[in-house]
């Protein structure tokens, strides 16, 4: 970061300009992206949709898309409250070990489950198995994260 660049809450674009220009770029690009996606979805359906269905379909996706565009375009060094090294934050330290533990728990659990399903010839719908595996992964990570957070803190 250059010393003469003023920091702001929303930061500045990597391409230059003011914070207002960055926010305008984010909102404009998000509107364009969501309208194109909504138009593509509308064109791929067999229904005859009114013209206002495309912007109405795009509207719920605009905030998420605007944040994504802003995140890709912002220069973090121009933000007033940004951490200098986010990869060294305490939350990152709390996250890394539980993620590793969860990965190993999932490897073991899915291996045992696959073996049992094969030996006993059990059948279950894939959606049920994936839902259970995802839920188990989330609970496993949550427990591991809380334990590690209390142990480190």
Residue pairs with C-beta under 8 A, 6 or more apart in sequence:
1 75
1 77
1 78
5 12
5 77
5 78
6 78
7 78
7 79
7 80
8 19
8 78
8 79
8 80
9 19
9 79
9 80
9 81
10 19
10 22
10 23
10 70
10 74
10 79
11 19
11 22
11 74
11 75
11 76
11 78
11 79
11 82
12 18
12 19
12 21
12 22
12 74
12 75
12 78
13 21
13 22
13 25
13 73
13 74
13 75
14 73
14 74
14 75
15 73
17 25
22 70
22 73
22 74
23 70
25 69
25 73
26 66
26 67
26 69
26 70
26 73
27 62
27 66
29 65
29 66
29 69
30 62
30 63
30 65
30 66
30 68
30 69
31 58
31 62
33 65
33 69
34 58
34 59
34 61
34 62
34 65
35 54
35 55
35 58
37 58
37 61
38 54
38 55
38 57
38 58
38 61
39 54
41 57
42 49
42 53
42 54
42 57
76 82
83 89
86 92
90 152
93 152
94 145
94 148
94 149
94 152
95 145
97 144
97 148
98 141
98 144
98 145
98 147
98 148
99 141
101 140
101 144
101 148
102 137
102 140
102 141
102 144
105 140
105 144
106 133
106 136
106 137
106 140
109 136
110 133
116 122
117 123
117 124
